Structures are given as structure tokens and as C-alpha cells.
Amino acid sequence: MILIPGLKSLEEFHQSHRFHKKMEKYIEIQGRKIGQDFRPFIIAEIGINHEGSIQTAFEMVDAAKRAGAECVKHQTHIVEDLLKMK
């Protein structure tokens, strides 16, 4: 059996692990705590489905909000950049 340096037994490891488990961390964004002990943080994936239309992107954000999302992830890309040879 391989033990973590500084720990003498498997029981000591479990005690240490339980201690750290109680100290779970979280992040906070505008007063909203995000972490294991809090309700899930819902992110809507819009990706490139807006097809470059800012109006469509705004409509999709509104729809995501109505569906319960707390934030959205957008992305854009330029096809020519994907095709460039390096």
C-alpha cells in the first residue's frame, strides 16, 4: 500500500480526507454562491447557433432566461481562421 507522505495509516488518510471534505470551496458571482453545497448554476450553451445575428443572439438570451438559465455561453468564429495553414 502506498500512503501519502506524512500520513501513517489509511485511517489517518480517511480522517484527513473527511476534514478537507467539510472545507469545500465555492465561488461567488454577484452574490450567487456556486459550489457543491449550493443549487446548480445553469449555463445555456448558445454556441454559434445565432449564425452571427446579434438580434438572434439577443432573442436566444431572452429564451434562455425564460427557461431558467442564469448565464449563457456564446461563441463566434471566422471560418477563414479555421482553414489557415500553419
For each residue, the residues with C-beta under 8 A, 3 or more apart:
1: 10
2:
3: 7 8 9 10 13
4: 7 13
5:
6:
7: 3 4 12 13 16
8: 3 12
9: 3 12 13
10: 1 3 13 14
11: 14 15
12: 7 8 9 15 16
13: 3 4 7 9 10 16 17
14: 10 11 17 18
15: 11 12 18 19
16: 7 12 13 19 20
17: 13 14 20 21
18: 14 15 21 22
19: 15 16 22 23
20: 16 17 23
21: 17 18 24
22: 18 19
23: 19 20
24: 21 35 36 37
25: 35
26: 33 34 35 36 37 38
27: 33 34 35
28: 31 32 33 34
29: 32 34
30:
31: 28
32: 28 29 41 70
33: 26 27 28 38
34: 26 27 28 29 38 41
35: 24 25 26 27 38
36: 24 26
37: 24 26
38: 26 33 34 35 41
39:
40:
41: 32 34 38 70 71
42: 68 69 70 71
43: 69 70 71 72 73
44: 60 61 64 67 69 71 72 73
45: 72 73
46: 49 50 57 60 61 64 72 73 74 75
47: 73 74 75
48: 51 52 75 76 77
49: 46 56 60
50: 46 53 54 56 57 60 74
51: 48 56
52: 48 76
53: 50 56 57
54: 50 57 58
55: 58 59
56: 49 50 51 53 59 60
57: 46 50 53 54 60 61 74
58: 54 55 61 62
59: 55 56 62 63
60: 44 46 49 50 56 57 63 64 72
61: 44 46 57 58 64 65 72
62: 58 59 65 66
63: 59 60 66 67
64: 44 46 60 61 67 69 72
65: 61 62 68 69
66: 62 63
67: 44 63 64
68: 42 65
69: 42 43 44 64 65 72
70: 32 41 42 43
71: 41 42 43 44
72: 43 44 45 46 60 61 64 69
73: 43 44 45 46 47
74: 46 47 50 57
75: 46 47 48
76: 48 52
77: 48 81 82
78: 81 82
79: 82 83
80: 83 84
81: 77 78 84
82: 77 78 79
83: 79 80
84: 80 81
85:
86:
